[in-house]
Amino acid sequence: MRLCPSVEGSASPLITHRIGADVCLARQATNFHKCHRCRYRGQAADWVPDEPDLKTINMQTAQDPNPNDVRKVVIPRPEPRVVAKG
């Protein structure tokens, strides 16, 4: 699996996703718009870069707020209106 796009240089892409080598090669063959700066461009299907892809951020491990720091807010609700039939 490859991270697409895996750009050369220091600028990291905003949106990436994991694809197989076969999809990567097919995109390169059809001049996919993200391939022009990709580090896998022109490489063999079994080629592995010396340094790994950029790490992805695991959103599930974000810190939950400390329960002591959370303040409950009471939102007043209006009383239900009674409509007289008549």
LOKE-189385 format. One record per residue: x, y, z of N, C-alpha, C in turn; residue number from 1; residue in three letters. Coordinates in nm, 3 decimals. Example, Ala and Ser with C-alpha at 12.3 -4.5 7.8 and 13.67 -1.06 7.14 Angstrom:
# residues 2
- n.xx:n.yy:n.zz:ca.xx:ca.yy:ca.zz:c.xx:c.yy:c.zz:resi:resn
- 1.319:-0.569:0.780:1.230:-0.450:0.780:1.320:-0.330:0.780:1:Ala
- 1.285:-0.225:0.708:1.367:-0.106:0.714:1.290:0.003:0.787:2:Ser
***
This chain:
# residues 86
- n.xx:n.yy:n.zz:ca.xx:ca.yy:ca.zz:c.xx:c.yy:c.zz:resi:resn
- 0.084:-0.118:0.000:0.000:0.000:0.000:0.089:0.125:0.000:1:Met
- 0.039:0.225:-0.069:0.111:0.352:-0.079:0.021:0.465:-0.035:2:Arg
- 0.083:0.568:0.017:0.010:0.688:0.053:0.004:0.776:-0.071:3:Leu
- -0.116:0.814:-0.113:-0.133:0.892:-0.236:-0.192:1.028:-0.204:4:Cys
- -0.133:1.135:-0.247:-0.001:1.142:-0.310:0.110:1.147:-0.205:5:Pro
- 0.224:1.091:-0.239:0.344:1.099:-0.156:0.439:1.195:-0.225:6:Ser
- 0.426:1.321:-0.196:0.500:1.423:-0.269:0.645:1.430:-0.227:7:Val
- 0.729:1.468:-0.324:0.870:1.490:-0.295:0.885:1.629:-0.235:8:Glu
- 0.976:1.643:-0.142:0.999:1.774:-0.081:0.930:1.786:0.053:9:Gly
- 0.927:1.909:0.104:0.877:1.931:0.239:0.728:1.961:0.246:10:Ser
- 0.668:2.004:0.137:0.526:2.038:0.139:0.443:1.911:0.143:11:Ala
- 0.361:1.896:0.246:0.278:1.776:0.256:0.138:1.806:0.204:12:Ser
- 0.076:1.711:0.136:-0.058:1.734:0.082:-0.161:1.741:0.194:13:Pro
- -0.270:1.811:0.168:-0.376:1.824:0.267:-0.458:1.697:0.280:14:Leu
- -0.484:1.630:0.169:-0.566:1.509:0.171:-0.487:1.395:0.108:15:Ile
- -0.475:1.284:0.180:-0.408:1.166:0.129:-0.495:1.044:0.156:16:Thr
- -0.468:0.937:0.085:-0.535:0.810:0.111:-0.442:0.697:0.068:17:His
- -0.470:0.575:0.118:-0.386:0.461:0.088:-0.440:0.388:-0.034:18:Arg
- -0.350:0.358:-0.127:-0.388:0.284:-0.248:-0.287:0.173:-0.272:19:Ile
- -0.325:0.075:-0.352:-0.235:-0.032:-0.389:-0.140:0.011:-0.499:20:Gly
- -0.032:-0.064:-0.516:0.066:-0.032:-0.620:0.004:-0.039:-0.759:21:Ala
- -0.091:-0.131:-0.780:-0.154:-0.142:-0.911:-0.236:-0.018:-0.945:22:Asp
- -0.306:0.038:-0.847:-0.383:0.161:-0.869:-0.288:0.277:-0.893:23:Val
- -0.178:0.280:-0.820:-0.078:0.386:-0.836:-0.021:0.384:-0.977:24:Cys
- 0.016:0.267:-1.026:0.073:0.257:-1.161:-0.032:0.294:-1.267:25:Leu
- -0.157:0.256:-1.245:-0.262:0.291:-1.341:-0.283:0.442:-1.344:26:Ala
- -0.278:0.506:-1.229:-0.294:0.652:-1.226:-0.177:0.721:-1.296:27:Arg
- -0.056:0.670:-1.276:0.058:0.729:-1.344:0.044:0.716:-1.496:28:Gln
- -0.007:0.603:-1.542:-0.022:0.578:-1.685:-0.127:0.669:-1.749:29:Ala
- -0.223:0.715:-1.668:-0.329:0.801:-1.723:-0.308:0.948:-1.685:30:Thr
- -0.186:0.982:-1.641:-0.151:1.121:-1.607:-0.244:1.181:-1.503:31:Asn
- -0.267:1.106:-1.396:-0.349:1.153:-1.284:-0.291:1.284:-1.233:32:Phe
- -0.376:1.379:-1.197:-0.331:1.515:-1.167:-0.240:1.526:-1.045:33:His
- -0.237:1.426:-0.957:-0.151:1.435:-0.839:-0.017:1.366:-0.859:34:Lys
- 0.006:1.305:-0.974:0.126:1.225:-0.995:0.251:1.305:-1.032:35:Cys
- 0.237:1.429:-1.071:0.353:1.501:-1.124:0.462:1.525:-1.019:36:His
- 0.428:1.528:-0.890:0.529:1.548:-0.785:0.548:1.425:-0.696:37:Arg
- 0.485:1.313:-0.731:0.485:1.196:-0.645:0.621:1.125:-0.646:38:Cys
- 0.662:1.077:-0.531:0.791:1.009:-0.522:0.787:0.870:-0.584:39:Arg
- 0.668:0.813:-0.605:0.655:0.682:-0.668:0.652:0.691:-0.821:40:Tyr
- 0.646:0.811:-0.875:0.636:0.830:-1.020:0.756:0.767:-1.090:41:Arg
- 0.726:0.678:-1.186:0.830:0.615:-1.265:0.902:0.500:-1.196:42:Gly
- 0.862:0.463:-1.076:0.927:0.354:-1.003:0.855:0.222:-1.030:43:Gln
- 0.923:0.114:-1.004:0.863:-0.020:-1.020:0.758:-0.045:-0.913:44:Ala
- 0.672:-0.143:-0.937:0.563:-0.173:-0.843:0.615:-0.218:-0.707:45:Ala
- 0.732:-0.283:-0.703:0.785:-0.331:-0.576:0.887:-0.235:-0.512:46:Asp
- 0.901:-0.116:-0.568:0.996:-0.018:-0.515:0.946:0.037:-0.382:47:Trp
- 1.038:0.047:-0.285:1.006:0.101:-0.153:1.104:0.214:-0.125:48:Val
- 1.055:0.331:-0.085:1.146:0.442:-0.058:1.231:0.416:0.066:49:Pro
- 1.346:0.484:0.073:1.436:0.468:0.187:1.371:0.515:0.317:50:Asp
- 1.300:0.624:0.310:1.233:0.674:0.428:1.082:0.652:0.413:51:Glu
- 1.013:0.618:0.520:0.870:0.587:0.509:0.787:0.710:0.474:52:Pro
- 0.661:0.684:0.434:0.567:0.792:0.405:0.545:0.875:0.531:53:Asp
- 0.492:0.995:0.512:0.459:1.078:0.626:0.358:1.007:0.715:54:Leu
- 0.371:1.028:0.844:0.278:0.965:0.936:0.142:1.032:0.926:55:Lys
- 0.038:0.951:0.937:-0.096:1.006:0.939:-0.137:1.028:1.084:56:Thr
- -0.224:1.121:1.103:-0.270:1.154:1.238:-0.389:1.066:1.271:57:Ile
- -0.383:0.999:1.383:-0.495:0.918:1.428:-0.591:1.008:1.505:58:Asn
- -0.706:1.034:1.446:-0.801:1.126:1.507:-0.867:1.067:1.631:59:Met
- -0.864:0.935:1.647:-0.928:0.872:1.762:-0.848:0.891:1.891:60:Gln
- -0.722:0.926:1.881:-0.640:0.939:2.001:-0.631:1.083:2.051:61:Thr
- -0.715:1.169:1.997:-0.715:1.308:2.045:-0.754:1.310:2.193:62:Ala
- -0.696:1.401:2.266:-0.722:1.406:2.410:-0.864:1.453:2.438:63:Gln
- -0.930:1.381:2.525:-1.061:1.426:2.571:-1.040:1.533:2.677:64:Asp
- -1.131:1.629:2.685:-1.114:1.732:2.787:-1.125:1.673:2.927:65:Pro
- -1.054:1.733:3.018:-1.061:1.691:3.157:-1.201:1.720:3.210:66:Asn
- -1.267:1.623:3.274:-1.402:1.648:3.324:-1.410:1.768:3.418:67:Pro
- -1.301:1.801:3.485:-1.301:1.916:3.575:-1.300:2.048:3.498:68:Asn
- -1.256:2.044:3.374:-1.250:2.165:3.292:-1.379:2.191:3.215:69:Asp
- -1.470:2.094:3.217:-1.595:2.108:3.143:-1.699:2.174:3.232:70:Val
- -1.764:2.276:3.180:-1.868:2.345:3.256:-2.002:2.317:3.191:71:Arg
- -2.096:2.271:3.271:-2.229:2.244:3.220:-2.306:2.375:3.215:72:Lys
- -2.378:2.392:3.107:-2.458:2.513:3.086:-2.604:2.471:3.080:73:Val
- -2.687:2.537:3.161:-2.830:2.508:3.161:-2.897:2.602:3.060:74:Val
- -2.968:2.543:2.967:-3.038:2.623:2.866:-3.186:2.622:2.903:75:Ile
- -3.240:2.739:2.936:-3.383:2.742:2.974:-3.470:2.711:2.852:76:Pro
- -3.569:2.629:2.875:-3.663:2.593:2.770:-3.798:2.658:2.799:77:Arg
- -3.867:2.709:2.699:-3.998:2.769:2.724:-4.100:2.661:2.761:78:Pro
- -4.196:2.701:2.840:-4.304:2.609:2.878:-4.388:2.579:2.754:79:Glu
- -4.437:2.457:2.742:-4.521:2.426:2.625:-4.650:2.505:2.629:80:Pro
- -4.689:2.549:2.515:-4.811:2.629:2.504:-4.932:2.541:2.495:81:Arg
- -5.035:2.573:2.574:-5.159:2.496:2.570:-5.256:2.574:2.485:82:Val
- -5.306:2.507:2.381:-5.400:2.572:2.290:-5.540:2.524:2.326:83:Val
- -5.630:2.620:2.358:-5.767:2.585:2.395:-5.848:2.562:2.269:84:Ala
- -5.915:2.451:2.268:-6.003:2.422:2.154:-6.138:2.484:2.180:85:Lys
- -6.192:2.544:2.084:-6.319:2.599:2.118:-6.389:2.665:2.016:86:Gly
***
